[in-house]
């Protein structure tokens, strides 16, 4: 590839990444506003029930995730109409499977959560699964050609419509049914929008050979999805099972406030960094040097970002909880320091995770996630023994830290990494996150600034790390 073509490709990637990032930011902000609106208009117990509904459909769809959207982008023949039709067929079968599972498990799940009167609501989630099953995947095919406009429009439209629906539904129904309605509106909007931006007709194929290929491609991704389920959803499941709906509602709100901004940063970092890390040819000395600089620089930059996130998010967003939602949500504010600290560690883990993905070492992510799953299991055991909710959150923080350390260790065995520049900012960031978890906002913020001040990454070109070029002798500085 010529230098001009490479520059043009990189420019399109950066423009597309910026567009998707902006859409993700807007969508996440609108989703947060929607959840705050529903929480403000409903009693906290009903918001907890609504959170249980969201948890169940999330778990069901994660358990059947085959990364069909990714297959449209990454598969060699993802642009072929036959492949697209087979992926639509797989998606429809998945929707039917999840719908049947929702109907079959509605009663047992509602009794497990202590809300048997909501069994019909869990059964109604089958409608959400069916609507998702007939969505059009063409917007992901268009992304193969780096045309991200349809995907960005799809991302932004769903929360706009569901936010507009949240207020009248909450006013009309006045309980957890409002969130069920919002979920149906959100799913229907997404599916209709996917068909509106599609360039091809929606075709479905159940060709067995192609479906086997879809399953073969998606099976490794399903393993990663299961690990994500064991790590990201286990705490929600534990709280919903062991505590009442008021506590579930407070925990769900605290998790929403701490996790939503991190997901925006995670998607933005992954979108922009993945092509930059995938481009260099490490077989050449120039490519290896470029990769080392980008990999080390990415991990270094995420250290102060994570530290500042843990230090500043609870004091900035915490007061909004009681100001907007009332005193009954005060427990959510108290849970935010520990949750923000664990989320900050997960946010830093974006860097080594993206490095592993760029080099085709996705299996490391599943192995490295085992300590987090073990920590979730330990937390559940403590809850079963009568420990408070904070014990579960401490286990989660320790598990996230163990995942980060293990992932870097495993990755270093596969890919040469330069870690020396990370030592001082890493120490400062770790101390900052620890202080933030204890609620010591002032020391946490100072240590986060120390992580910024100690950044020294050779080859990293940023305003606060750039060094002046040496001046020839006799020339003015």
C-alpha positions in Angstrom: 0.0 0.0 0.0 1.4 3.4 -1.0 2.0 6.1 1.6 -0.8 8.2 0.2 -3.3 5.3 0.3 -2.2 4.5 3.9 -2.7 8.1 4.9 -6.1 8.2 3.3 -7.1 4.9 5.0 -6.0 6.2 8.4 -7.9 9.5 7.8 -11.1 7.6 7.0 -10.5 5.4 10.1 -10.1 8.4 12.3 -13.1 10.2 10.9 -15.2 7.1 11.2 -14.0 6.6 14.7 -14.7 10.1 15.7 -18.3 9.8 14.3 -18.9 6.6 16.1 -17.4 8.0 19.3 -19.7 11.0 19.1 -22.7 8.8 18.5 -21.7 6.5 21.4 -21.4 9.6 23.7 -24.8 10.9 22.6 -26.4 7.5 22.9 -24.9 6.8 26.3 -25.9 10.3 27.6 -29.5 9.8 26.4 -29.7 6.3 27.9 -28.5 7.7 31.2 -31.1 10.4 31.0 -33.7 7.8 30.2 -32.8 5.6 33.2 -32.7 8.7 35.5 -36.2 9.7 34.2 -37.6 6.3 34.9 -35.9 6.2 38.4 -37.2 9.6 39.3 -40.8 8.8 38.3 -41.0 5.3 39.9 -40.7 4.1 43.5 -37.2 2.6 44.2 -38.7 -0.9 44.5 -40.2 -0.7 41.1 -36.9 0.6 39.7 -35.3 -2.5 41.2 -37.8 -4.7 39.5 -37.1 -2.9 36.2 -33.4 -3.6 36.7 -34.2 -7.3 37.2 -36.0 -7.3 33.8 -33.0 -5.7 32.1 -30.7 -8.2 33.8 -32.6 -11.2 32.6 -32.8 -10.2 28.9 -29.2 -9.2 29.0 -28.1 -12.6 30.4 -30.3 -14.5 27.9 -28.9 -12.6 24.9 -25.3 -12.8 26.1 -25.7 -16.6 26.5 -26.6 -16.9 22.8 -24.3 -14.2 21.4 -22.4 -15.3 18.3 -21.1 -11.9 17.3 -23.2 -11.8 14.1 -22.5 -8.1 13.7 -18.7 -8.7 13.9 -19.0 -11.6 11.4 -20.5 -9.1 8.9 -17.4 -7.0 9.3 -14.6 -9.5 9.8 -15.6 -12.5 7.8 -13.9 -12.7 4.4 -17.2 -13.2 2.6 -19.2 -11.0 4.9 -20.1 -8.7 1.9 -21.8 -11.5 0.0 -25.6 -11.5 0.0 -25.6 -15.3 0.7 -23.6 -14.8 3.9 -25.8 -11.9 5.0 -28.9 -14.0 4.5 -27.4 -16.8 6.6 -26.5 -14.4 9.3 -30.1 -13.1 9.3 -31.2 -16.7 9.6 -28.9 -17.3 12.6 -30.2 -14.1 14.2 -33.8 -15.1 13.7 -33.2 -18.5 15.2 -31.4 -16.9 18.1 -34.4 -14.6 18.7 -36.8 -17.5 18.7 -34.5 -19.5 21.1 -34.3 -16.6 23.6 -38.1 -16.0 23.3 -38.8 -19.6 24.2 -36.3 -19.5 27.0 -38.0 -16.3 28.4 -41.4 -18.0 28.3 -40.1 -21.2 29.9 -38.1 -19.6 32.8 -40.4 -16.7 33.6 -42.0 -18.4 36.6 -38.8 -19.8 38.2 -36.8 -16.6 37.7 -39.5 -14.4 39.2 -39.7 -16.7 42.3 -35.9 -16.8 42.6 -35.8 -12.9 42.7 -38.7 -12.9 45.2 -41.2 -11.2 42.9 -43.5 -14.0 41.6 -46.2 -11.4 40.7 -43.8 -10.2 37.9 -43.7 -13.5 36.1 -45.8 -12.3 33.2 -43.3 -9.4 32.8 -40.4 -11.8 32.4 -42.5 -13.7 29.9 -43.2 -10.5 28.0 -39.4 -10.1 27.4 -39.9 -12.8 24.7 -41.3 -10.0 22.6 -38.0 -8.0 22.9 -36.1 -11.1 21.8 -38.3 -11.6 18.8 -38.0 -8.0 17.7 -34.2 -8.2 18.0 -34.3 -11.4 15.9 -35.7 -9.6 12.8 -33.2 -6.6 12.8 -31.3 -5.9 9.6 -27.5 -6.4 9.6 -26.7 -4.3 6.5 -25.5 -1.3 8.5 -22.6 -3.5 9.7 -21.9 -4.5 6.1 -21.6 -0.8 5.2 -19.1 -0.4 8.1 -16.8 -2.8 6.2 -16.4 -0.1 3.6 -15.8 2.4 6.5 -19.2 4.0 5.9 -20.2 4.6 9.5 -23.0 7.0 9.1 -25.8 4.4 9.2 -24.4 2.8 12.3 -24.0 6.2 14.0 -27.6 7.1 13.1 -28.9 3.8 14.4 -26.9 4.2 17.7 -28.3 7.7 18.3 -32.0 7.1 17.3 -32.8 4.3 19.7 -32.2 6.2 23.0 -33.9 9.4 21.5 -37.2 7.5 21.0 -37.0 5.5 24.2 -36.3 8.6 26.2 -39.3 10.3 24.6 -41.4 7.3 25.6 -40.1 7.0 29.1 -41.9 10.0 30.6 -45.4 9.2 29.3 -45.1 5.5 30.1 -43.9 6.2 33.6 -46.7 8.7 34.2 -49.3 6.4 32.7 -48.3 3.1 34.3 -46.6 4.3 37.4 -44.6 1.1 38.2 -42.1 -1.3 36.7 -44.3 -1.9 33.6 -43.0 1.5 32.3 -39.5 0.0 31.9 -40.9 -3.0 30.1 -42.6 -0.6 27.7 -39.5 1.4 27.3 -37.5 -1.8 26.4 -40.0 -2.7 23.8 -39.9 0.8 22.3 -36.1 0.7 22.3 -36.0 -2.7 20.6 -38.6 -1.8 18.0 -36.9 1.5 17.2 -33.6 -0.2 16.7 -35.0 -2.9 14.4 -37.0 -0.4 12.3 -34.0 1.9 12.0 -31.8 -1.0 10.9 -34.2 -1.6 8.0 -34.5 2.1 7.2 -30.7 2.5 6.6 -30.3 -0.8 4.8 -29.3 -0.8 1.1 -30.2 -4.5 0.6 -33.4 -6.3 1.0 -33.8 -8.3 4.2 -33.3 -12.0 3.2 -33.2 -15.0 5.4 -31.4 -18.3 4.6 -31.2 -21.5 6.7 -28.5 -23.1 4.6 -26.9 -25.7 6.9 -23.4 -25.3 5.6 -23.4 -21.6 6.0 -25.1 -21.8 9.4 -22.3 -24.2 10.5 -19.8 -21.6 9.3 -21.6 -18.9 11.3 -21.4 -21.2 14.4 -17.8 -22.0 13.9 -16.9 -18.3 13.6 -19.0 -17.3 16.6 -18.2 -20.2 19.0 -14.9 -18.6 20.3 -16.7 -15.3 20.7 -19.4 -17.1 22.7 -16.7 -18.2 25.1 -15.7 -14.6 25.6 -19.3 -13.6 26.0 -19.7 -16.2 28.7 -16.7 -14.9 30.6 -18.1 -11.4 30.3 -21.3 -12.7 31.7 -19.5 -14.3 34.6 -17.7 -11.0 35.3 -20.0 -8.1 34.4 -23.4 -9.6 35.2 -22.6 -11.8 38.2 -22.7 -9.0 40.7 -26.1 -7.8 39.4 -27.4 -11.3 39.6 -26.1 -11.7 43.2 -27.7 -8.4 44.4 -31.0 -9.2 42.7 -31.1 -12.6 44.3 -29.9 -11.9 47.9 -31.4 -8.4 48.5 -34.8 -6.8 48.2 -35.9 -4.7 45.2 -35.1 -1.4 47.0 -31.4 -2.4 47.4 -31.4 -3.8 43.8 -32.7 -0.4 42.6 -30.0 1.5 44.5 -27.3 -0.8 43.2 -28.5 -0.6 39.6 -28.5 3.2 39.7 -25.0 3.3 41.2 -23.8 0.8 38.6 -25.4 2.8 35.8 -23.7 6.1 36.9 -20.3 4.5 37.3 -20.3 2.3 34.3 -21.9 4.4 31.6 -19.1 7.0 31.2 -16.5 4.2 31.3 -18.3 2.3 28.4 -18.1 5.5 26.3 -14.4 5.8 26.9 -13.9 2.1 26.3 -15.6 2.1 23.0 -13.8 5.3 21.9 -10.4 3.9 22.9 -11.0 0.6 21.2 -12.4 2.1 18.0 -9.4 4.5 17.6 -6.6 2.2 18.9 -7.5 -1.1 17.3 -6.6 -0.1 13.7 -3.5 1.8 14.9 -2.2 -1.3 16.7 -3.2 -3.7 13.9 -1.5 -1.7 11.1 2.3 -2.0 12.0 4.1 -5.1 10.6 6.0 -6.3 13.6 8.2 -8.5 11.3 10.1 -5.3 10.3 12.2 -3.2 12.6 10.2 -0.1 11.8 6.9 -1.8 12.3 8.0 -3.3 15.6 9.2 0.1 16.9 5.9 1.7 15.9 3.9 -1.1 17.6 6.0 -0.9 20.8 5.5 2.9 21.0 1.8 2.7 20.4 1.2 -0.3 22.8 3.3 1.2 25.6 1.9 4.7 25.0 -1.7 3.4 25.1 -1.2 1.5 28.4 0.6 4.5 29.9 -2.0 7.0 28.9 -4.8 4.9 30.3 -3.2 4.9 33.8 -4.0 8.6 34.7 -7.3 8.3 32.9 -8.3 5.4 35.1 -7.0 7.1 38.3 -8.8 10.4 37.5 -12.0 8.4 36.8 -11.9 6.7 40.1 -11.1 9.9 42.0 -13.5 12.3 40.4 -16.5 10.4 39.3 -18.1 9.7 42.8 -17.8 13.4 44.0 -19.0 14.7 40.7 -22.0 12.4 40.0 -22.7 11.2 43.6 -24.6 14.4 44.6 -26.8 14.1 41.5 -28.3 10.9 42.9 -30.1 12.4 45.9 -30.6 15.8 44.1 -32.5 14.2 41.2 -33.9 11.0 42.7 -34.5 11.8 46.3 -33.2 10.5 49.6 -34.4 6.9 49.0 -31.6 6.6 46.5 -28.9 7.7 49.0 -27.5 4.1 49.3 -26.6 4.3 45.6 -24.3 7.3 46.3 -22.6 5.4 49.1 -21.8 2.4 46.8 -20.2 4.6 44.1 -16.6 4.8 45.4 -16.0 1.0 45.4 -17.9 0.6 42.1 -15.9 3.5 40.5 -12.6 2.0 41.6 -13.4 -1.4 40.1 -14.7 0.3 36.9 -11.5 2.3 36.7 -9.3 -0.8 36.7 -11.6 -2.3 34.0 -11.2 0.9 32.1 -7.4 0.7 32.2 -7.7 -2.9 31.0 -9.0 -1.6 27.7 -5.3 -1.0 26.7 -3.9 -4.5 27.1 -7.2 -6.0 25.9 -7.1 -4.0 22.6 -3.4 -4.9 22.2 -4.3 -8.6 22.5 -7.2 -8.2 20.1 -5.1 -6.4 17.5 -2.6 -9.3 17.5 -5.3 -12.1 17.3 -4.7 -13.2 20.9 -8.4 -13.0 22.0 -8.1 -16.3 23.9 -6.0 -14.5 26.5 -9.0 -12.4 27.4 -11.0 -15.4 28.4 -8.2 -16.9 30.5 -7.4 -13.6 32.2 -11.1 -13.2 33.1 -11.0 -16.3 35.4 -9.9 -14.4 38.5 -12.9 -12.0 38.1 -15.3 -15.0 37.9 -13.6 -16.5 41.0 -14.0 -13.2 42.8 -17.7 -13.1 41.9 -18.1 -16.6 43.3 -16.3 -15.6 46.5 -18.5 -12.6 46.8 -21.7 -14.6 46.4 -20.4 -17.1 49.1 -19.9 -14.2 51.5 -23.4 -12.8 50.8 -24.8 -16.3 51.4 -23.0 -16.2 54.8 -24.6 -12.9 55.7 -21.9 -10.5 54.6 -23.0 -6.9 53.6 -23.2 -5.8 50.0 -19.8 -4.0 50.3 -18.1 -7.4 50.6 -19.2 -8.3 47.1 -17.9 -5.0 45.8 -14.5 -5.4 47.5 -14.2 -8.9 45.9 -15.1 -7.3 42.5 -12.3 -4.7 42.9 -9.7 -7.3 43.8 -10.9 -9.5 40.9 -10.5 -6.7 38.4 -7.0 -5.9 39.7 -6.1 -9.6 39.4 -7.4 -9.7 35.8 -5.3 -6.7 34.8 -2.1 -8.2 36.3 -2.7 -11.6 34.8 -3.6 -10.2 31.4 -0.4 -8.2 31.1 1.6 -11.2 32.2 0.0 -13.5 29.7 0.3 -10.9 26.9 3.9 -10.2 27.6 4.7 -13.9 26.9 3.0 -13.6 23.5 3.9 -10.0 22.5 7.0 -8.1 23.5 5.9 -5.2 25.7 8.0 -2.4 27.1 6.7 -2.0 30.7 9.4 0.1 32.4 7.8 3.5 31.5 4.6 2.2 33.3 6.2 1.7 36.7 6.0 5.2 38.3 2.6 6.2 36.8 1.3 2.7 37.5 2.2 3.0 41.1 0.6 6.4 41.4 -2.5 5.3 39.6 -2.8 2.2 41.8 -2.5 4.2 45.0 -5.0 6.7 43.6 -7.6 4.0 42.8 -7.1 2.5 46.3 -7.6 5.8 48.0 -10.7 6.5 45.8 -12.2 3.1 46.9 -11.8 4.2 50.5 -13.6 7.4 49.8 -10.5 9.6 50.2 -11.2 11.9 47.3 -8.4 14.5 48.0 -5.5 12.1 48.2 -6.9 10.1 45.3 -7.0 13.2 43.1 -3.5 14.2 44.0 -2.1 10.8 43.3 -4.0 10.8 39.9 -2.2 14.1 39.1 1.1 12.4 40.1 0.3 9.6 37.5 0.0 12.3 34.9 3.2 14.1 35.9 5.2 10.9 35.8 4.3 9.9 32.3 7.5 9.4 30.3 7.0 7.3 27.2 9.6 7.4 24.4 8.0 8.1 21.0 4.7 9.2 22.5 3.8 12.4 20.8 1.4 14.4 23.0 1.7 18.0 24.2 2.7 17.2 27.7 5.2 14.5 26.8 6.8 16.0 23.7 10.4 16.9 24.0 12.1 19.7 22.1 14.2 18.6 19.3 18.0 19.1 19.8 19.2 22.4 18.3 22.3 22.6 16.1 25.3 24.1 17.7 25.3 27.9 17.3 21.6 28.1 16.6 19.2 29.9 19.0 17.0 27.7 21.1 
